[in-house]
Structure formats: structure tokens, C-alpha cells
Amino acid sequence: MTAPRPPLACEPPEGFTPSTLDEGFLNQIGPLYQSQAEDGHHVIAFRATVRHLNLFKAVHGGMLATLADVAVGTNIARAGACFEPSGTLTLSLDYIDAAHVGEWIEAHTALRKRAGRVRFGDCDILADG
């Protein structure tokens, strides 16, 4: 009996579409996908491939940090009446466990402060749920 093969990067779960985020750096790490959760926030996700791995065969922490940064920034920018550009002031992470090739990685955000010059959000990153 053979082990099931991991899904390909181009096979997102139902409800996810290719991300509309189009900037130089993100084009290097994608493809990224997006979906809108029931509470209205935008979920940003990707399928982990070998190019996302570190020396220890786990998804690189920098990739997960980038995903969190993109997810919080996207949700903050879209929280207003129209898209507003924003920049990251501080990004702090706690890594609980590793993600691996083939896993579907999702970033879910909660915005703590949606208006003003400085805004705040939290992000939980889940691997295969």
C-alpha cells in the first residue's frame, strides 16, 4: 500500500481562490489563496511545498511570519470603507509547532483596533486545520 500523495500547490480547498495580492515579493513565495470567513475577515493561505522548507524539512519560520504579516495587513487595509495602504510597525510571533510539505496553511486574523494611524491585529496560523 502506498502513502497518499500530498495535494499539489494548485489544488486549494473549496472556497479558496487565487489571491488578488500582487506584489513582487509575494510573487516569489506563492501562490497564495484567499477566502472570506463567516465573520468577514479574509483568510490568506498556501499549500506548503519543498520551496517553503528550512534545513530541517519544516516550513520556514520566515514564510509563516510573512503569511501572518500579509494576513493582518490585508485585513487592516480592507477594514475601512475602501482599501487603505498600510505598513507593519511591529510583528511578534510565537511558534507552537512545525508545518510540513503538503499541508494547507491558513492565516486567520482578528482585528483589535481598526481605525486611526496605528491599528492592531492578531493572527492564528493553522496547518491542515
C-alpha positions in Angstrom: 0.0 0.0 0.0 1.4 3.4 -0.9 1.1 6.5 1.1 -1.3 9.2 -0.2 0.5 11.9 -2.1 0.3 15.4 -0.8 -2.0 17.7 -2.8 -0.4 19.9 -5.4 0.1 23.7 -4.8 -2.6 24.4 -7.4 -5.3 22.4 -5.6 -6.8 24.7 -2.9 -9.7 23.6 -0.8 -13.2 24.5 -1.8 -14.0 28.2 -1.2 -10.4 29.4 -1.8 -9.5 31.4 -4.9 -6.1 32.7 -6.1 -5.2 35.8 -4.1 -5.5 39.2 -5.7 -2.4 40.3 -3.8 0.1 41.1 -6.5 3.4 42.5 -5.4 7.0 41.5 -6.2 7.9 39.6 -3.0 4.6 37.8 -2.7 5.0 36.5 -6.2 8.2 34.8 -5.0 6.6 32.8 -2.2 3.1 31.9 -3.7 0.8 31.0 -5.0 -1.3 32.5 -2.2 -5.0 31.9 -1.9 -7.8 33.8 -0.2 -11.3 33.2 1.2 -13.7 35.2 3.2 -14.6 33.7 6.6 -18.1 33.8 8.0 -17.1 36.7 10.3 -16.0 38.7 7.3 -12.2 38.5 7.7 -10.1 37.4 4.8 -8.2 34.1 5.2 -4.9 34.0 3.4 -3.5 30.6 2.7 -1.0 28.4 0.8 -0.1 24.8 0.2 3.4 24.1 1.7 5.8 22.8 -0.9 9.5 22.0 -0.8 10.5 25.5 -1.7 8.9 26.7 1.6 11.1 24.4 3.8 14.0 25.1 6.0 17.1 22.8 6.6 15.0 20.7 9.0 12.3 19.9 6.4 9.7 22.1 8.2 8.1 25.2 6.7 10.5 28.1 7.3 9.5 30.4 10.1 10.1 33.4 7.8 7.4 32.0 5.5 5.0 31.8 8.4 5.9 35.3 9.5 5.3 36.6 6.0 1.9 34.9 5.9 0.9 36.5 9.3 2.2 39.9 8.1 0.2 39.7 4.9 -3.0 38.4 6.5 -3.1 41.1 9.2 -2.1 43.8 6.8 -4.7 42.7 4.2 -7.5 42.7 6.8 -6.5 46.0 8.3 -6.3 47.6 4.8 -9.7 46.2 3.9 -11.4 47.1 7.2 -12.1 50.6 6.1 -14.7 51.9 3.6 -12.1 51.5 0.9 -8.7 49.9 0.6 -6.1 51.8 2.6 -2.3 51.1 2.2 -0.6 50.3 5.5 2.8 49.2 6.8 3.9 46.9 9.6 5.1 48.7 12.7 5.7 45.6 14.9 5.4 41.9 14.3 5.8 39.4 17.1 5.4 35.6 16.8 5.2 32.6 19.0 5.8 29.3 17.1 4.0 26.4 18.7 4.7 23.6 16.2 6.1 22.9 12.7 4.2 22.8 9.4 5.3 20.3 6.7 5.1 19.7 2.9 1.7 19.1 1.6 -0.1 20.8 4.5 -2.7 23.5 3.8 -1.6 26.6 5.8 -4.2 29.2 6.7 -3.9 32.6 8.4 -6.9 33.7 10.4 -6.9 37.2 11.8 -8.8 39.2 14.5 -8.5 43.0 14.3 -8.2 44.6 17.7 -8.1 48.3 16.5 -9.5 49.0 13.1 -9.1 52.8 12.7 -6.5 55.6 13.3 -2.9 55.9 12.3 -1.9 52.8 14.3 -4.0 49.6 14.1 -3.7 46.2 15.7 -4.5 42.7 14.7 -3.8 39.1 15.8 -3.2 36.1 13.6 -3.5 32.4 14.2 -1.8 30.2 11.6 -3.3 26.7 11.2 -1.8 23.7 9.3 -4.5 21.3 8.0 -7.0 22.8 10.5 
